Amino acid sequence: MKSVAEMQNERTQIMAEAEEILETAEENGRSPGDEEKERFNLCLAKVEQLDADIALKLELEAKQKASIKIDPAHKPAPAEPMMAKPKAESVSIPRSYGKMVAFPKTPEGEMRAFKAGQFIMATLYGSTKAADWCRQNGMNIRSALAGGINTAGGVLVPEELERAIIDLREQYGVFRRLVRVRPMGSDTTNIPRRTGGLTAYYTGENTAGTESDASWDNVQLVAKKLMVLTRMSSEVSEDAIIDLADAMASEIAYAFALKEDTVGFTGTGISTDGGITGVNVKAIDGNHSKAVVEAVATHDKLEEITDADLINLMSVIPMYARAGSSWICSPTALDVVFNAIKVAGGGNTRDMLGDLDTPRFLGYPIVVTDIYPDNVATVYNNLPMIGFGNLGMACSLGDRRGIRVALSSEQYWEEDQIGVKGTMRHDINVHDLGSTTVKSPFAVLIGNT
């Protein structure tokens, strides 16, 4: 019989093969064929059998160690059936762990983090004890691997961990919070967009009316794969699984949110940006002058922006887009621009103190992101410094599928570390910034030397 290490390595290779089957179909924009599904199901069956063999092997080794000295007069107990599953020891939730970020520090949050940690210990670190605990508590690892042909492959995170990653991604990410997120049923999705409406005409008595038609076109979203690849130590104790789950969820979520913000605002359309052109870049490309407001002469640094510049920026946004509008700026601009104007206008007023949790200016919320210009010494001539408007009317974000996490104990084998790969599929399309004659629902303030 193979050793436990050999079986675990074989299991990892089979899981990688199963993921490759689905990835190949996904990259070609199609569902897996009958032959691919058959191969995929065969991989799942092999993994399940290996899990059972590993559990039996570990149990046998434990019994062999415990029975080195045998009393000849002692009558051995009847042998257990060969395929009986070993009973997992009860596991209590560790009481000592760091401050959680991805999970709420409540009894429910602790349990969610603990479940996620047990799943990681079972799949990432090959803990049979944790795998048994997962099965006994409704977290079937095989189901996670095969849970729906469109989302299976590799090792999928359980609901508790996926929910934490998604929640944090939306908390960290500014762009995703402000735009309309559209589920994508296929790799390419077309969204109908109204480009013109009906026209009313005066007509005389006994005269036929003039017909008019609304006009429409399509906004296309094409799913692109976004990946984060990292490594983790292979030496993690069971007492640290809550911190492990929290750290993994936080890191993956932040990486995804940061990339979405970066390409959503400043993407240049190149391959490393997923072919996405961000809203700030598109606004100043020369074809959308109604989405650009030039600051007052000599105002090309953040600290030089005045209330007149901000009012001019707000004035170009049409009334239909005012509801849902917000200011977008960097943390530095929040202080040297907005807070400076508030202080100059009267200091700590009741309204200003009430805005500490959600800062506002002239009635509109201020959304802060590190992606916007953040250096007081930099000259931003003809470059966006602050944004205002309804970003959801200007852009769409397509979600093709949820978070997928694949784990490997071989990629960083020499360093005795575990590889962790998180993937998601999305697209961003900045489709409505007006033109040189039509107003835009979102605009940027650029510096003027």
C-alpha positions in Angstrom: 0.0 0.0 0.0 1.2 3.5 -0.8 2.4 5.8 1.9 0.2 8.7 3.2 2.5 11.2 1.5 2.4 9.4 -1.8 -1.4 9.3 -1.7 -1.6 13.0 -0.8 0.6 13.9 -3.7 -1.5 11.7 -6.0 -4.6 13.5 -4.7 -3.1 16.9 -5.5 -2.3 15.9 -9.0 -5.8 14.5 -9.7 -7.4 17.7 -8.3 -5.2 19.8 -10.6 -6.3 17.6 -13.6 -9.9 18.1 -12.7 -9.4 21.9 -12.5 -7.6 21.9 -15.8 -10.6 20.2 -17.5 -12.9 23.0 -16.4 -10.5 25.8 -17.0 -10.0 24.6 -20.6 -13.7 24.7 -21.3 -14.1 28.0 -19.5 -11.3 29.7 -21.5 -12.9 28.5 -24.7 -16.2 30.1 -23.7 -18.2 26.8 -23.6 -19.5 24.3 -21.1 -17.6 21.0 -20.6 -18.5 18.3 -23.1 -19.8 14.8 -22.3 -16.3 13.3 -22.5 -14.9 16.1 -20.3 -17.6 15.6 -17.7 -16.9 11.9 -17.6 -13.2 12.5 -17.0 -14.0 15.1 -14.4 -16.4 12.7 -12.5 -13.7 10.0 -12.7 -11.2 12.4 -11.0 -13.7 13.1 -8.3 -14.2 9.4 -7.7 -10.5 8.9 -7.4 -10.1 11.7 -5.0 -12.9 10.3 -2.8 -11.3 6.9 -2.8 -7.9 8.4 -1.9 -9.5 10.3 1.0 -10.9 7.0 2.3 -7.5 5.2 1.8 -5.6 8.0 3.6 -8.0 7.8 6.5 -7.6 4.1 6.8 -3.9 4.2 6.5 -3.6 6.8 9.3 -5.9 4.8 11.5 -3.9 1.6 10.9 -0.6 3.3 11.7 -2.1 4.7 14.9 -3.3 1.3 16.0 0.0 -0.3 15.1 1.8 2.2 17.3 -0.6 1.7 20.2 -0.3 -2.2 20.1 3.5 -2.6 20.2 3.2 -4.5 23.5 0.4 -7.0 23.4 -0.8 -9.2 26.3 -1.2 -12.8 25.0 -4.0 -13.4 27.5 -5.9 -10.4 26.2 -8.6 -11.3 23.7 -8.6 -8.7 20.9 -11.8 -6.9 20.1 -13.6 -7.8 16.9 -12.0 -6.1 13.9 -13.9 -3.1 12.5 -15.2 -3.3 8.9 -12.4 -2.3 6.5 -14.5 0.5 4.9 -15.8 2.0 8.2 -15.1 5.7 8.5 -13.0 6.7 11.5 -14.7 8.9 14.0 -13.3 12.4 14.2 -12.5 13.7 17.7 -14.6 16.5 18.9 -13.0 19.9 18.2 -13.6 23.0 20.3 -13.3 26.5 18.9 -10.0 28.1 20.0 -10.6 31.0 22.5 -7.4 32.8 21.7 -7.0 34.4 18.3 -6.1 37.8 16.9 -8.5 40.6 16.0 -10.7 39.3 13.1 -11.2 41.5 10.0 -13.0 39.2 7.6 -15.4 37.7 10.1 -17.5 39.6 12.7 -16.4 39.0 16.3 -19.6 37.3 17.4 -20.4 33.7 18.2 -21.7 33.3 14.6 -18.6 35.0 13.2 -16.3 32.8 15.3 -18.1 29.7 14.0 -17.9 30.9 10.4 -14.2 31.5 10.8 -13.7 28.2 12.5 -15.5 26.3 9.7 -13.4 28.1 7.1 -10.3 27.2 9.0 -11.2 23.6 9.3 -11.8 23.4 5.6 -8.4 25.0 4.9 -6.7 22.6 7.3 -8.4 19.7 5.5 -7.7 20.7 1.9 -4.6 22.9 2.2 -2.7 21.0 4.9 -4.2 17.5 4.3 -5.5 17.1 7.9 -7.6 14.0 8.1 -9.0 15.1 11.4 -10.2 18.3 9.9 -11.6 16.5 6.9 -13.7 14.3 9.1 -14.9 17.3 11.1 -16.0 19.0 7.8 -17.9 15.9 6.7 -19.7 15.5 10.0 -20.7 19.2 10.0 -22.1 19.4 6.5 -19.0 20.7 4.7 -18.5 17.8 2.3 -15.2 18.4 0.5 -16.2 16.3 -2.5 -19.3 18.5 -2.9 -17.1 21.6 -2.7 -15.0 20.2 -5.5 -18.0 19.2 -7.7 -20.6 21.7 -6.5 -22.1 22.5 -9.9 -20.3 21.9 -13.2 -20.0 25.6 -13.9 -18.2 26.5 -10.6 -16.3 23.3 -9.7 -12.6 22.6 -10.0 -9.6 22.7 -7.8 -10.7 23.2 -4.2 -13.6 25.6 -3.9 -13.9 27.7 -0.7 -16.9 26.9 1.5 -19.8 29.3 1.8 -18.4 30.8 5.0 -15.1 31.8 3.5 -16.5 32.9 0.1 -19.0 35.1 1.8 -16.2 36.7 3.9 -14.1 37.3 0.7 -17.0 38.8 -1.2 -18.1 41.0 1.7 -14.6 42.3 2.2 -14.1 42.9 -1.5 -17.2 45.1 -1.5 -16.0 46.8 1.6 -12.5 47.5 0.4 -13.4 48.3 -3.2 -14.7 51.7 -4.1 -15.4 51.1 -7.7 -17.6 48.0 -7.2 -19.7 49.9 -4.5 -20.4 52.8 -6.8 -21.2 51.1 -10.2 -24.0 48.8 -11.2 -22.9 45.2 -10.9 -24.4 43.0 -13.6 -24.4 39.1 -13.3 -23.1 37.5 -16.5 -24.8 34.3 -17.7 -22.1 33.7 -20.3 -18.6 34.9 -21.1 -20.0 37.7 -23.3 -23.1 39.7 -22.2 -24.7 42.5 -24.1 -26.6 45.2 -22.1 -29.2 47.2 -24.0 -28.6 51.0 -23.7 -31.1 53.7 -24.7 -29.5 56.3 -27.0 -32.5 58.3 -28.1 -36.2 58.7 -27.1 -39.5 59.5 -28.6 -40.3 63.0 -29.9 -43.5 64.9 -29.4 -44.9 66.9 -32.4 -47.6 69.5 -32.7 -50.2 68.4 -35.2 -53.2 70.2 -36.8 -56.8 69.1 -36.8 -57.6 66.1 -39.1 -53.8 65.8 -39.8 -51.9 62.5 -39.3 -49.3 62.6 -36.5 -45.6 62.2 -37.0 -44.1 58.9 -35.9 -40.9 58.7 -33.9 -38.9 55.8 -32.5 -36.7 55.2 -29.4 -33.2 54.1 -30.4 -31.0 51.5 -28.6 -27.6 50.0 -28.9 -25.6 47.4 -26.8 -22.9 47.7 -24.2 -20.8 44.6 -24.3 -19.1 42.9 -21.2 -16.5 40.2 -21.9 -15.4 38.2 -18.9 -11.7 38.3 -18.0 -9.9 36.2 -15.5 -8.3 37.9 -12.5 -5.9 35.9 -10.4 -4.0 36.3 -7.1 -1.3 33.8 -6.3 0.5 33.6 -3.0 2.1 31.2 -0.6 1.6 30.3 3.0 3.6 28.4 5.6 3.1 24.7 5.8 3.5 24.8 9.6 0.2 25.9 11.1 -1.3 24.6 14.3 -4.9 23.8 14.9 -5.1 26.6 17.4 -4.3 29.1 14.6 -7.0 28.1 12.1 -9.3 31.1 12.9 -6.4 33.5 12.2 -5.5 31.6 9.1 -9.0 31.8 7.6 -9.3 35.5 8.5 -5.9 36.3 7.0 -6.6 34.4 3.7 -10.0 36.0 3.2 -8.6 39.5 3.9 -5.6 39.2 1.6 -7.5 37.7 -1.4 -10.4 40.2 -1.0 -8.1 43.2 -0.8 -6.1 42.1 -3.8 -9.2 41.7 -5.9 -10.7 45.0 -4.7 -7.5 47.0 -5.3 -7.2 45.7 -8.9 -10.8 46.5 -9.7 -10.3 50.0 -8.3 -7.1 50.5 -10.2 -8.3 49.4 -13.6 -11.8 50.9 -13.1 -10.3 54.4 -12.5 -6.9 54.4 -14.2 -6.8 51.3 -16.5 -5.1 52.2 -19.8 -6.5 49.4 -22.0 -3.3 47.3 -22.1 -3.2 43.6 -21.4 -2.0 44.0 -17.8 -5.1 46.0 -17.1 -7.3 43.3 -18.6 -7.9 45.5 -21.7 -10.0 47.8 -19.5 -9.9 51.6 -20.0 -10.6 53.4 -16.7 -13.1 56.2 -16.3 -10.4 58.8 -15.5 -8.4 57.9 -18.5 -11.4 57.8 -20.9 -12.6 61.2 -19.6 -9.5 63.0 -20.8 -9.0 61.1 -24.2 -10.3 64.1 -26.2 -13.7 62.6 -27.1 -15.5 63.3 -23.9 -14.8 67.0 -23.1 -18.2 67.3 -21.3 -16.8 65.0 -18.7 -13.8 67.3 -18.0 -13.7 70.5 -15.9 -10.6 72.6 -15.9 -9.6 74.1 -12.6 -9.1 77.9 -12.2 -5.8 79.0 -13.6 -2.7 78.1 -11.5 -4.7 75.5 -9.6 -2.7 72.4 -10.5 -2.0 71.0 -7.0 -4.4 69.5 -4.5 -3.9 72.1 -1.9 -4.7 74.8 -4.5 -8.2 73.6 -5.2 -10.9 75.9 -4.0 -14.7 75.8 -3.4 -15.1 77.5 -6.8 -13.4 74.6 -8.5 -15.6 72.1 -6.8 -18.8 74.0 -7.6 -17.7 74.3 -11.3 -17.2 70.5 -11.3 -20.6 69.9 -9.8 -22.4 72.3 -12.2 -21.6 70.1 -15.3 -23.5 67.1 -14.0 -27.1 66.9 -15.4 -30.0 66.8 -12.9 -31.0 63.3 -13.9 -27.6 62.1 -12.6 -27.6 64.1 -9.3 -29.4 61.4 -7.3 -26.7 58.8 -6.4 -23.8 61.2 -7.1 -20.8 61.4 -4.9 -17.4 63.1 -4.7 -14.4 60.8 -5.3 -10.9 61.8 -4.0 -7.8 60.5 -2.2 -7.3 60.6 1.6 -5.0 63.6 1.2 -7.5 65.5 -0.9 -10.2 64.9 1.7 -8.1 66.8 4.2 -6.3 69.5 2.1 -9.3 70.3 0.0 -12.7 69.4 1.5 -11.8 69.7 5.2 -9.8 72.8 4.6 -12.7 74.5 2.9 -15.0 73.4 5.8 -12.6 74.8 8.4 -12.2 78.0 6.5 -16.0 78.3 6.4 -16.6 78.1 10.1 -14.6 75.4 11.8 -16.2 72.5 13.7 -19.9 73.2 12.9 -22.6 70.8 14.0 -22.9 69.6 10.4 -19.2 69.0 10.1 -19.0 67.0 13.3 -22.0 64.9 12.1 -20.1 64.0 8.9 -17.2 62.3 10.7 -18.5 58.8 9.9 -19.6 59.6 6.4 -17.9 62.8 5.2 -20.1 64.9 2.9 -19.7 68.2 1.0 -22.6 70.3 -0.2 -25.0 67.4 0.6 -23.1 64.7 -1.4 -21.0 61.9 0.2 -17.2 61.9 -0.2 -15.8 58.5 -1.2 -12.1 58.1 -0.5 -9.8 55.9 -2.5 -6.0 55.6 -2.7 -6.2 55.4 -6.5 -6.9 59.1 -6.9 -4.0 61.6 -6.8 -2.6 61.7 -3.2 0.6 63.9 -3.3 0.4 67.5 -2.3 3.7 68.3 -4.0 2.8 66.9 -7.4 1.7 69.1 -10.3 -1.4 67.6 -12.0 -1.6 69.7 -15.1 -4.4 68.4 -17.4 -4.7 65.3 -15.1 -7.7 64.3 -13.0 -7.5 65.3 -9.3 -11.1 64.9 -8.0 -14.2 63.2 -9.5 -17.9 64.0 -9.0 -21.1 62.4 -10.4 -23.1 59.2 -10.7 -20.5 56.6 -11.5 -23.2 53.9 -11.8 -24.7 55.6 -14.8 -21.3 55.9 -16.5 -19.9 52.4 -15.9 -21.0 48.8 -15.5 -19.1 45.9 -13.8 -19.9 42.4 -15.0 -19.6 39.4 -12.7 -19.1 36.1 -14.5 -18.7 33.8 -11.5 -17.8 33.8 -7.8 -14.5 33.4 -6.0 -12.6 30.2 -6.6 -9.6 29.2 -4.5 -7.2 26.4 -5.6 -4.6 25.0 -3.3 -1.3 23.2 -4.0 1.3 21.6 -1.8 3.8 21.1 -4.6 4.4 24.4 -6.3 6.6 25.7 -3.4 7.7 22.2 -2.2 11.3 23.1 -1.8 10.5 26.0 0.5 8.1 23.8 2.5 5.2 26.2 1.7 1.7 25.9 0.3 0.5 27.7 -2.9 -2.8 29.5 -2.8 -4.5 30.7 -6.0 -7.6 32.8 -6.0 -9.5 33.6 -9.2 -12.6 35.5 -10.3 -14.0 36.5 -13.7 -15.3 40.0 -14.4 -15.3 42.9 -16.8 -15.6 46.7 -16.5 -17.0 48.9 -19.3 -17.0 52.7 -19.1 -19.8 53.3 -21.6 -21.4 56.7 -20.9 -19.2 59.8 -20.4 -21.1 62.0 -22.8 -19.2 63.5 -25.7 -18.0 66.9 -26.9 -21.6 68.0 -27.0 -23.6 65.7 -24.7 -23.3 66.1 -20.9 -21.8 63.2 -18.8 -23.3 61.7 -15.6 -19.7 61.7 -14.2 -16.9 64.3 -14.6 -13.4 64.9 -13.3 -11.6 68.1 -12.3 -8.2 68.5 -14.0 -5.3 70.7 -13.0 -4.6 74.0 -14.8 -1.1 75.4 -14.8 
